[in-house]
Amino acid sequence: MGVGIESEPIVHTLRARVGSYFEPSRFEGGVTRQHFTFGGDIRLFDFDPFDWWGDFTLALTFSLDLAPRFTNWGVGLGAWH
């Protein structure tokens, strides 16, 4: 089970996400582990190399997943929708 929320604190520029979920144990008799997740997108600029695809907007994306004895993070470059 998980819950999350997404907002756009700076309209057309910044999206932010926060959430939480429970990971069941992979071992018999183990305990579940609660994760806290954070992420967002930052709008960068319009991009159209060599006028091939038509304009689209680039975005920098980031994510973070935290739990006891576990950390995972990511950074990416993609399209702003």
C-alpha positions as CSV (number, residue, x, y, z in Angstrom):
1,M,0.0,0.0,0.0
2,G,1.3,3.5,-0.8
3,V,0.2,7.1,-0.8
4,G,1.6,10.1,-2.6
5,I,0.9,13.6,-3.7
6,E,2.2,15.8,-6.6
7,S,2.0,19.5,-6.9
8,E,3.3,22.3,-9.1
9,P,4.6,24.9,-6.6
10,I,6.0,27.1,-9.4
11,V,3.5,26.8,-12.3
12,H,5.1,25.7,-15.6
13,T,8.5,25.5,-14.0
14,L,8.7,23.1,-11.1
15,R,6.8,19.9,-10.2
16,A,7.3,18.2,-6.8
17,R,6.3,14.8,-5.6
18,V,6.3,13.1,-2.2
19,G,5.0,9.7,-1.1
20,S,5.4,6.6,1.1
21,Y,4.9,2.9,0.7
22,F,5.5,-0.3,2.6
23,E,7.8,-3.0,1.2
24,P,7.0,-6.5,2.4
25,S,9.8,-8.6,3.7
26,R,11.4,-11.1,1.3
27,F,12.1,-13.4,4.2
28,E,9.8,-15.6,6.2
29,G,9.2,-14.0,9.6
30,G,10.7,-10.7,8.4
31,V,9.2,-7.3,8.9
32,T,7.9,-4.8,6.4
33,R,10.0,-1.7,5.6
34,Q,8.5,1.8,5.1
35,H,9.9,3.9,2.2
36,F,9.7,7.6,1.8
37,T,10.0,8.9,-1.8
38,F,10.7,12.4,-3.1
39,G,11.0,13.7,-6.6
40,G,10.4,16.4,-9.1
41,D,10.9,18.0,-12.5
42,I,12.5,21.3,-13.4
43,R,11.5,22.8,-16.7
44,L,14.6,23.8,-18.6
45,F,14.1,25.2,-22.2
46,D,12.5,24.5,-25.5
47,F,14.5,22.3,-27.8
48,D,14.4,21.6,-31.5
49,P,17.7,20.4,-33.0
50,F,18.0,21.0,-36.7
51,D,14.2,21.5,-36.9
52,W,13.7,17.7,-37.1
53,W,11.0,16.9,-34.5
54,G,9.2,20.2,-33.8
55,D,9.5,22.0,-30.5
56,F,9.5,20.1,-27.2
57,T,10.6,21.3,-23.8
58,L,13.4,19.6,-21.9
59,A,13.1,18.8,-18.2
60,L,15.6,17.7,-15.5
61,T,14.0,15.0,-13.4
62,F,15.2,13.8,-10.0
63,S,14.1,11.1,-7.5
64,L,15.0,9.9,-4.0
65,D,13.8,6.7,-2.2
66,L,14.8,6.3,1.5
67,A,14.2,3.5,3.9
68,P,16.1,1.8,6.7
69,R,19.3,0.3,5.2
70,F,18.3,1.5,1.7
71,T,18.8,4.6,-0.4
72,N,18.2,5.0,-4.1
73,W,18.3,8.1,-6.2
74,G,18.1,9.1,-9.8
75,V,18.6,12.0,-12.2
76,G,17.3,12.2,-15.7
77,L,16.7,14.3,-18.7
78,G,13.4,14.1,-20.5
79,A,10.5,15.9,-22.0
80,W,8.2,18.3,-20.1
81,H,4.5,17.3,-20.5
